[in-house]
């Protein structure tokens, strides 16, 4: 028996020695294989240059077929009614500026122009309605009609009876640089500035 126990002991030691050699050999090996591949550095691309936003040229309508002259002998000033129509035009114009639907916006601009025009029919000497009609025409790119209204405003300023109120309206044009921005120089010369 001694020799069988000794043989078993030698075999057991041999197995343990062989197992530890395998474990040590396996421990020296990289876990996932050989050396990792070197990653390629990505090529840096420059961001595309931003193109400057070019504002589309606005096509202004230079002619004006509207008749702004009435026979002064037939005019009956209805100032309160003219002021009411001017306020209604203001509401339509501000709603048009807020609207995002182009069809609704166009309808509201048309309504504001009609209200201001009717205000001037009721009182042709209303400087506020005159200026606001010019602004409404500017919104729909009717340069010719806007300039005609501004010239009419300058004529009202030349009349001593309307000079104070018309002068204040002309001053408001000077104070608001965004008004008539596509033809500002022409607009200012139309009112004599």
Secondary structure, DSSP 4 states (H G I P E B T S, - for coil): -HHHHHHHHHHHHHHHHHHHHHHHHHHHS-TTSSSPPPPPPPPPPPPPPPPPPPPPPP-------------GGG----HHHHHHHHHHHHHHHHHHHH---HHHHHHHHHHHHHHHHHHHHH-TT-HHHHHHHHHHHHHTT-HHHHHHHHHHHHHHHHSTTTHHHHHHHHHHHHH-TTTTGGGHHHHHHHTT-
